[in-house]
Amino acid sequence: MPNAELLHHNATQFKKSIVELAPGVWTAVGFAASTQHLIEGRSSLTVVDTSESTGAAKNILVEFRKLSDKPIERIIYTHSHRDHISGATVFCEDREIPIIASASFESDLIGQDENTISPTKSLNQRTLAQFGIGLNSEQRISLGCGPGERPMEGMGAGHIPPNQLIEGDQTMDLDGVQVQLLMAPGETADHMVVWMPDAGVLIPGDNWYHAFPNLYAIRGTPYRDFAAWADSLAMLAALNADVLAPGHTMPVFGKEQVLEVLETTRQAILHVMRHTAEGMNAGLSHDDIASSIRLPDEIADKPWLGEFYGKASWSARAFAAGTLGWYDGNPTHLGTLSSKQRAGHMAKLAGGIEALSAECASTEDLQWRLELCDHLIALEYQPAVLLKADALEQLADTEINATARNTYLWSAKQLREENGSD
């Protein structure tokens, strides 16, 4: 049975709905991995973010057209992640219109050099695992940031590069609606939030959503600047917004509630930084730092800091590696044993492969079982493959984190298929 909190998060945060934020301003939740926002001007409309696929965008446009038949005259991208920029062709409705983004906008959908040396295959595999691509709906509860079940047709196909780049904070008139476009680096360096002071509506992109912030994505990402993200949250909190319409999950209403979610999320990021830095200064290993991190009592029970998407222990590892690199200061780790060499030493200590296998099968610590399975697999002990798949499936049902659950189940599925037992 999947984690009950994860099921509740999915049911409450991704219910398909069009939510009115203020007169003439709406957000679409649950139609795609991300949310989309509609701003009505005197004679035209503005769309903020466009979803991950043309299939999702078409469904959203149908709903938006129930609200207004005015032409869509401009699109704003809050940032360059694929799930926010891949339905633009649908909203343009076969017309060339302004596509507005930060001048630092940089997407992997365009301008990529195929000759660049990078672990693209690994990234693709880990992306499939994180989002549970190939799992059924009962296995993949959600994406952590969006519904598991959503249109996949035209994934990434509807992106249009921005043609109006914004240098620094500025005020813009959206056909009678005054907005401020504010640079707010966070989940990405190119984040640009949309602030509507007259309506009190703030669209922060992915700098806030109802889950622990994804300070490190397990699919693999460059270092995300924790300090910049925390600073941006402080800036957003100072706007004193009435409504917060995030790039994922349901909007938040009320000045006090908006202020609380922004401030406590900032506190969580600062706590990860402080805990990790203190541990590194004390000479602790990255494993010990990650395994010991807990949120402070005063914010630990906040529902929007549940680890449905990001995870504090992963974040601690990312901060350690992002600031000082992989080396943790222990000279033992300057040398290297191969997985097979280490497994051979472990088997010898246990009294042979059979003894190691017996310990692996009998331990109730699923994490330890996985680690012992890896030793056995390195020694080409075939029964350990299915034992690992079983342990991954058991761990999946304990996980509150959707991306961890998806990765456990996706990896178990791969192991079973490779073993011919799926």
N, C-alpha and C positions, 0 to 999 in steps of 0.2 A: 504493500500500500504506500503510495507516495506521501511525502511529508505533508501534513495537514496545513501547515502555514503556507507552504508553496501553493497548495490548491486554493486556499483562501485568497492569496495575493492575486492569482490568476483570475479568480471569479470577480474580484472587486475592482481591480485596476485596469483590466483589459476588456470590460464589457463594451460591446460595440454600441457606440452612441455619438450623437452630435450634441455638444454641450455649449450653451450660450454663456459667454464670458462677460459680456456687457452688450448693450444695444449695438447691433451691427458687427459683433465680433464673436466668432465661434471656433471650436476646436473639434476635430474628428479623432475619436479614440477607438482602438480595437479593430480598425480596418486594415492595419498594416503593422509592421514591427515598430514604426514610429508614429507620432501624431502629426496632423496637418492642421493649419489654422487659416481661417478666412476673415478678411477685413473688408467691410463694405464702405466704399466712398460715395460721393455724390452721384456719379454715373458709371462707376467701374469698381472692380474687385481686385484685391491683392491676396495672393496665396503665399503663405509662409511654410516652406518645406513641402516636399512633393511625394514622399513615400519611397519604397524600395523597388517598386515594379510598376509597369504600366497596367497590369491587371488590377492591382490595388487602387491605383490612381483613378481608373475608370469608375470603380465602385464609389470612391469618395466624391468624384465629380458629380455623379448622379445625386448624391445627398446634398451637395452644395447647391446644385441647381434647384432643389426644393426651397432653398432659402432666398435665392436671387437669380434673376436671369440677366443681370448686368454682365458685360464682357469682363473677362479677366485680363487686366492690362499690365500686370507686373507680378513677378515671383521674387521672393526673398529666400535665400538659403541662410540658415543660421550657422551651418558649418558643412564640411565636405564629406562627412561619412555617407556611404552609399545609400543607407536606408532613409536619407533625407533629400536626396537629389535625383532619384531615378525615375520619377514620374512626370517630369516637367513637360515632355512633349504632349501629354494628355491635357494638362491644364492650359497649355498655350493654344490649344484648339486650332492647330495649323496656321498660327500667326506668329510673326516675329515680335516679341515683346521684351522689355527690359528684364534681365535676370540679374538680380542684385546680390552681391556677396562681399565679404571682406577682401581687401587687397591681398591678404595672405592666404587666400583660398588655395588649397592644393589637394586634388583628388586623384586616387589611383585609377579612376575610370578614364582619365585622359592623360596624354603626354608621357606615357611610360616608355622607357627605353628597354627594349627586349634584350639588349646586350648587357644590361646591368646585372652584376653578380648578386643574387639574393636567394634565400631559401623559399622560393615561391611555392614549390610543391608542398613543403612542410606547412606553410601558412594556409594553403588551400585545404589540406587534410584537417588541420586543427580547427579551421573555420567550420567545416562540415560537422566536426564533432561538437564544437561549442553550441551550434544552433540545432543540433540533432537532425541534420538533413538525412532522410532515409528512415527515421524512426516513425512509428505510427502515433496517432494522436493521444493514445492512452499512455504511451511511454514519454512523449515530449509534452509535458504539462504546459510549459511556456518557454519563452526565450529569456525570461528574467526581466527583460525590458519591454516585452510585447507578447502578443498571443502566439502560441505555437502554430495554430491553424490560421493561415492567411493566404491570399492569392500569391502564387509563385510565378505566374505567367509574366514574361517580360522583365524578369529580374535584372536590374541594372540597365535595361534597354532604353529608358526614356530620359536619360540625362542630357541636359543642354549646358555647355560651359557658361559660366556667368559672363555677361557682356557689360556690366556696370559695376566696377570695383570701388569699394569704399575705403578711403584712407583716413583712419582715425574716426573718433566719435563725430556724429553729425545728425542734425535734424532733417527730416525729409517729410514732404507733403505727399500723402497717398490719396490724392483726389479729395482734399478736404479733411483728411484725417492726419493730424500731426503725430509723428512718431520720432523717437530717438533711436538711432542705430549705434549701439555701444560695443566697443571691442572688449571682449571678456574671455581671454584664454582660459581653458579648463580641460575638458575631456580632449579637445583638440586645441592647437595653438591659434587656429583661424576662427574661433567662435565669435559670432556677432549676435548680440541679443537685441530683441525688439521691445522697446519700452513705449507704452502709450500712456503718457501722464494724465491726459484728460479723462480717460476711461479707467485708469489705475490698473491696467493689464500689462503684465510682464511675460514675455515669451523668452525663456532663458536657453532654448536649445537643450543640449544634454548636460548643461552645468548643474542641473538638478532634476531628479525624478524620484519616484517613491520606491527607493531601494538604496542599499549601501552603494556609494559611487564606485563606478568601474574604473578604479585607479590603475588597474592592470587587467587587460583582457587576455584570457588564456589562449586565444587563437594566436597571440603574438603581436605585440605592438612596440614601437619605440617608447622611450621613457616619457610619461605624461608628467608635466611639471606640477607637482603637488602644491607647492607654495603659490604658484600663479593661480591655480584652481581655487585655493582657499581665499586668496585676495579677491578674486572675482566674485565669490559668494558674499564676501563682506560688502563689496560695491553694490551688488544686487539687493542685499538686505537694506542698505541705506536708501534705496529708492522708495521704500515704504509702500509697496504695491498692495492693492486690494485683492488682486487675482494673480495666481502663478499658473501658467499653462505650459508644462514641461514638454520636452521633445519625446517623452515616453510617459505613460501612465496618466491617471486622471488629474484634472486641474485642482488647485487648492484655493479656497475662498476665505477671505477675511484677513485683515492686516496682521492681527496677532498670530494667526496660524501660519501665514506666509513667512513672517519674520522668524518664527520658531523653527520651521523646517530648514530655512536657509542657514540660520545661525548654528543649529545643532549639527547639520551636515558639515559645516566649516569646522566645528569643534572635533568632529570625528576624523577629518583629514589631518588636522593639526596633531591629534592624539597619535595617529599612525606615525607621523613624522617624528614626534617627540619620543615615543616608545622605541622606535627603531634606532634613532640616533643615540639614545641613552644605552641601548643594548650593544651597539657597535662600539661606543666609547668604553664600555665595560669589558670588551673583548669577547662577547658572546657570539656563537655561530649564528648564521642566518636561520638554521633550523630551530635553534632555541629561541630566537627572537620571534619567529613566526608562530611557533607553537604556544607561546606564552601571552600573546596579545589578546586583550579583552577591552571592550569599550568601557569608559568610566560609568559608574552606576547611574549618574544623573542623565545619561543619554542612552544607556544600553537597551532600555525597553521601548524606545521610540519606534513605532511600526515602520516608519519610512527609512529607518536605518537597518532593517532586516536584510540579511545577506542574500537576497534573491538574485542579485546580478553581480555586484562586486563583492569582495571578501577581504576582511581585514588582514588575514594572514598572507594572502597573495600580495596585498598592497605593501605589507612590510617588506617582503622579499623584493618587490619592485623598487621601493625607495632605497633599500640597501644597495642593490645592483645599479640603480640609476645615479646614485651619488658617488659611490666609491668602487663600483664594478663588482665582479663575481668573487673576488678574493675576500675572505672574511677575517684575515689577519692571523689565522692558524697556519703555521708553516707546513704542517702535515698535508694541507690541501694544495701545496705548490707542486707536489708530485701527483702521479696519476696511475691508477690501476685500471685495466680494462674491466668491463662488466664481467667477462668470463673469468678473469684472474681473481677478482673479488669473490665471485660465486664459488670458485674452487676452494679458496681459503675458508669460506663460510661452511661449505660442505664438510671440509676436513675437521673443523671445530665441532660440527654437529655429530660427527661419527659416520659420515658418508652420505651419499645422495638419498638413500632410503630413509635415513634418520631425519635428514633435512625435510624431506617430503612429509614424513609423519608429523613433525612439528608444524609444518605449514597447514596441514589438513586439520589439526586439532586446535590450533589457537583460535580464540574468540575475538581477538583484536584484528579487525578486518584490514586495517592499514598495514599491520605487521605481516598479515597473510599475503597481501599484495607484494610487499617487498621480498618476502621469501619466494613467492612465485617467480618474481623477476630473476632471482638467483638461479632457480631451477631451470627456467626457460633459457637462460644464458648457457647452462650446461646441457642444453638440448634434451631435457627431461620432459617428454611430450605431455604426460598427464597434467602437468602444471598449467597448461594452456586453458583447459576448461575450468580448472580450479580458480584461476585468475578471473575468468569470465563470470563465474558464480559470485566471487567476492565483489566484483564491480557492480553486479546487479543488486546485491544486498546493500552495498553502500549507497547506491542511487536512491533507494527508498528512504534513506535516513536524511538525505540532503535537502536543506532549505534553498540552496543555491541552484538555480535552474541550469546555468551553464555547466556546473560540475555534474549535475544529474545527467544532462544530455551527453556530456563527454564520457561518463562512466558507461552509460547504456550503448552509445555509439561504438565505443571501443570493445565492449563485450560482444556486440553483434559482429564486429570485424573478426575477433578471435574465433568465434563459433563458425563463421563462414570459412575462414582459413583452415579450420580443423575439420570442415565438412560435416558439422553437426548442427547447423542452423535449421 
